[in-house]
Amino acid sequence: MSYIIHGAGAIGSLIGGMLAEQGFKVICVARQAHAEAINQKGLTIRTIDGDRLVTSIKAVTHPSEIQPEAEDRIVLCVKSGQTAASVQALREAFHEDTAVICMQNGVRNEELAARRFRCVYGAMPGMSATLVAPGIVSKTLDMKIGIGNYPLGCDEVAKSIGQDFSKAGFEVTFHEKVLAVKWRKLLMNLNNATLAITSNWVQLARATPRVAHFMAEVMGEGLHTLELAGVSLDDPANPYDTAAQITALRAVKEDPEKIAALEALNPDLRTYPSTWVDLKNLKGETEAGYFNGEIVLLGEKHGIPTPYNSVLLRTVELMAANSITPGRYRLEDLEAMVEERRLQSYSSIDAH
């Protein structure tokens, strides 16, 4: 049995590398340069405690290069916009009964996977990693994974997969309503756009009062929208307390020494969201539509103003479309745009 890591970028490589370290057979499906580096030299996992080299991991560039085994488990780690094509390619190589674990942000991937595979599991990737260079991945923040059946339940296969992840070193929680957990993670991902637009990294942003307070408002708006729209966030084992996270961000105060230390943090160990990476690499698109876009759509459907998320979605999509790299706008610019959007929303309400 192999763990097939499809979309072995930062998160996928970290998961695959840590599984391989514990003796699991792992095959990564990765871009050519990364796959070649892994096969030639192994995978380097960079941490604050130093580097570790994993040589027992293998890589290919397409699922068709893999000889499937009966008990293989596919860990889907591509971005949401790539899910449909990835599921199609995987189904051409693997039996429909192969277990597929959607280790992805967002809440739409499991549905797409379930159209082609019968055994689909939702997984909440509560971790941060950076693909430093081909063959090198850095572990930066957190090590959480939540897992459960899609759409509901938590069967023995889910528990077995979770136990493997736990053995690899992740903090694993099991869920009867895994999408509730993924909705809560989505609220955290709303600020991927904030950090990408202003070119900031997570550790520094969370310690900088003005940025942290803005991030709290973005999450608060998202939480308010989900509550009014009737989206359930309840699962007994949910590892995230969104209200507490928002309160903590709002309470951040100036600490010059802490900020200075974070500004000096090794760039390889800084946590930049994938949205920042997409803008930096001029990908032409981001996942913001699957994060902020969910809040904006629910707001439009239920008549709920969403000025923060509307501004973030529009700004980051325009930056991506026009090949604008991170840092084009300051936080003050975003605040001004949000206020303008807020006034437009009120004017629209008054007009009706």
C-alpha positions, 0 to 999 in steps of 0.5 A, a space after each residue: 500500500 502506498 500513500 499517493 501525494 497528488 499535488 506535492 507542493 509545500 503541504 503535500 511534500 511535507 506530509 509525504 516526507 513525514 510519512 516516509 520518515 516513519 516507514 510508509 511507502 510514499 509516491 509524490 506526484 509533483 512538477 518535473 523539477 521537484 520530482 527530479 530533485 526528490 528522486 536524485 537527492 531525496 526530500 529535505 525537510 527544513 525546520 527551526 531545529 535544522 534540516 532532515 533528509 528523507 531518501 525513501 520517498 519517490 516521485 513521478 510527474 503524472 498518475 499514469 506512471 504509478 502501478 496501483 495497488 489494492 489498498 493505495 490511499 490518494 492524498 489530494 493536495 492540489 489547489 481547488 481550481 485544479 481539483 476537477 482535472 486532477 480527479 479525472 487524471 487520478 480516476 484514469 489510473 486508479 479504481 473507483 474504490 481507492 480512498 481519496 483524502 482531500 487535504 485541501 483548503 476550501 469546502 468544494 473539493 470533496 464534492 468533485 472527488 466524490 463524482 469519480 471516487 466512492 470513498 472520499 474523506 475530507 481532511 483539514 490541513 492545519 499546517 503551514 509549509 513553504 516549498 523553498 526550492 526543488 527537493 526542499 520544503 520548510 515546516 513553518 507553523 502548526 501540525 494539525 490535521 482533522 479527518 472524517 468521511 465526506 459528507 458525514 461520519 468517521 469510519 475505520 478507514 478514516 481512523 486508520 489514515 488518521 493514525 498513520 498521520 499521527 504516527 508521522 508526527 501530526 496532531 490528528 482529530 477525528 470528525 463526524 462533520 468534517 466540513 464544519 471544520 473545513 468551514 472554520 479553516 476557511 475563515 482563517 484562509 480569508 486573510 491569505 488575500 490580506 497578506 498577499 496584497 500587502 506582502 506580509 507573513 503570518 508570524 509578523 502580521 499576527 504580532 502587528 496591531 494594525 494588521 492583526 486588527 484588520 485580520 480580525 475584522 475580516 474573520 469576524 465578517 466571515 463568521 457573521 455571514 456564515 451564522 446568518 446564512 445558517 452554515 453549521 460550524 459545529 463539530 465536537 472535536 473541532 480544533 479551532 475556536 474562531 471567536 477566540 481567534 478573533 478576540 486574540 487578534 483584536 487584543 494584539 498590542 505593540 511589542 517592538 522587541 517581538 516585532 523586531 525578532 519576527 522581522 529578523 526571522 529566516 525567510 525560509 521559515 516565514 509563513 507566506 500563504 499560497 496566495 502570496 506565492 501565486 502573486 509572486 510567481 505571476 500565476 495569473 490566478 489565486 484561490 481567493 474565489 474559493 475563500 473570500 468568494 464563498 463569503 461574498 456569495 453568501 452575503 449576496 444571497 442573504 443580503 449581508 454586506 461583506 465590504 472586507 471580503 469583497 475588497 480583498 477578493 476584487 483586489 487580489 484577483 485584479 493583481 493576479 490578472 494584471 501580473 502585480 506582485 505582492 506589496 502593491 497596496 499598504 494596509 492603509 489602502 485596504 482600509 480606505 477601500 473597505 470604508 468606501 465599499 461600506 459606504 456604497 453598501 449603506 447607500 444601496 440599502 438606503 436606496 431600497 
